[in-house]
């Protein structure tokens, strides 16, 4: 039984052209991943470094300080557009 790996192609020119085409043809690029859709009101957990004075300012009124920081940042974003 003959080994297919050692067998010569029937048409060497066609084999060479196919090899050249395979080596020089750009493969189609996959589309870039789409950004997740922004859902209003969904919060994301982050780690944030704040100055001690800033943190104390928002924590002085007790629980809800993270909401107050979020509200202040949202107001700034809306103001600056």
N, C-alpha and C positions, 0 to 999 in steps of 0.2 A: 504494500500500500504506500502511495507517495505522500510525502509531507507537504501540505499546502503552503507552509511558510517558505519553503525553498523553491517553490514553483514560480517560473517567470510569467509575467502577465502576457496575455495573448497579443496585446498591442502596447508596446513600450511607450510610444508617444502619448497615447491616451492616458496611460498610467502616470506619466510624468506631468502632463497637463492637470490631471486631477490632484496630484500631490501639490503642485504649484498653487492651484486655486485654493486648496484647503489651507495652505500656509499663508496666503496673502489676503484672503477674504476676511473682512472684519465680521465678527460675530455680533448680532444685534444686542445692544445694551439693554439691560432690564431697566424699566422706568424707575426713577428715584422713589424711595419710600414716601408715601404721602404723610403729611403731618396729621396727628390725631385731631379730629374735629373738636373745636372748643365748645364745651358744654357749659352754659351759664350756671353759676352757682356751685360748680364742682371745685372742691379745694384739693390742693396737692400738698403733701407733707414735704417740708424742706428743712435744711439746717441753715441757720442764719447767724452771723456774728454781728452783735450790736455793741455799741458803747455802753458802759455800765450806767451812765446817766440817762441814756435813752431808755434802757430797759427799766430802770427804776421809775421813770416818768409814767410808763404804761402800766407797770405793776402796782403803783401806789393806790389805785382804786380797787384792787383785789381781783377776783376771778373775772375772766373775760378779757384779760390784757392782750391775748393773741388776736382776738376779734378787733380790739381797738387799733392794734398795729395794722391789721389788714384794712380796716376802714380808712386809716390815715394814708396808707399807700394807694388805695383805690382812688381816694379823693385827689391825690397828687397826679396819678395817671390820667384821670378824667380832665383835670385842669390843664395839663400840658398837652392833652389831645394826642 
